[in-house]
Amino acid sequence: AFLEKNATDAMVASAILTAPAFLSGLTDAEMALVKNKVEAHVAPEIAEAKAETAKALSEVEAAWPRAIKKITERGGLGKARLAEAA
């Protein structure tokens, strides 16, 4: 709750982000939350671009196996074709 409310406060964010992790006691996920909140507050266009890029990367990674399957099928490199060549 404290992080949600105060992550965009410059002094709080600076203290959290510059302190060694063991002093803040925050998890990596909590540190990421602070960084994302500060970035969204200070540079919303960068935060939006990062979110769009992450979404695009996720979509490409999900589509990659289908693309490989299509290329394999169209190139005649399926399992049946490989068995014939053996």
C-alpha positions in Angstrom: 0.0 0.0 0.0 2.8 2.4 0.9 4.5 1.8 -2.5 1.3 2.2 -4.4 0.7 5.6 -2.8 4.3 6.9 -2.7 6.2 5.4 -5.6 5.8 8.5 -7.7 7.1 10.8 -4.9 10.5 11.9 -6.0 12.2 11.6 -2.6 10.7 8.2 -1.9 11.5 6.9 -5.3 15.0 8.2 -5.1 15.6 6.7 -1.7 14.2 3.3 -2.8 16.0 3.1 -6.1 19.4 4.2 -4.9 19.5 2.2 -1.7 21.0 -1.3 -1.7 18.2 -3.9 -1.9 19.0 -5.4 1.5 18.3 -2.0 3.1 15.0 -1.5 1.6 13.8 -5.0 2.1 11.9 -4.9 -1.1 11.5 -7.8 -3.4 12.5 -7.6 -7.1 8.9 -7.4 -8.0 8.4 -4.4 -5.6 11.5 -2.7 -7.0 10.1 -3.2 -10.5 6.8 -1.7 -9.4 8.5 1.4 -8.1 10.6 1.8 -11.3 7.5 1.3 -13.5 5.5 3.8 -11.5 8.2 6.4 -11.6 8.7 5.9 -15.3 5.0 6.1 -16.0 4.8 9.4 -14.0 8.0 11.0 -15.4 8.0 9.7 -19.0 4.6 8.2 -19.9 5.5 8.0 -23.6 8.5 5.8 -22.7 6.4 3.6 -20.5 3.7 3.2 -23.2 6.4 2.4 -25.8 7.8 -0.3 -23.5 4.4 -1.8 -22.9 3.7 -1.9 -26.6 7.0 -3.4 -27.3 6.5 -6.1 -24.7 3.1 -6.9 -26.1 4.5 -7.2 -29.6 7.3 -9.4 -28.5 4.9 -11.7 -26.7 2.8 -11.9 -29.8 5.8 -12.8 -32.0 7.0 -15.4 -29.5 3.5 -17.0 -29.5 3.4 -17.0 -33.3 6.9 -18.4 -33.9 6.0 -22.1 -33.5 3.2 -21.7 -36.0 5.5 -20.0 -38.5 8.0 -22.8 -38.2 5.3 -25.4 -38.7 4.0 -23.6 -41.8 7.5 -23.2 -43.3 8.2 -26.9 -42.6 5.0 -28.0 -44.2 5.4 -25.8 -47.3 9.0 -26.8 -47.7 8.1 -30.5 -47.6 10.2 -31.0 -44.6 7.6 -32.7 -42.5 8.2 -36.0 -40.7 6.8 -38.0 -43.6 9.1 -36.4 -46.1 12.1 -37.0 -43.8 11.1 -40.6 -43.4 11.0 -41.1 -47.2 14.5 -39.7 -47.6 16.0 -42.2 -45.1 
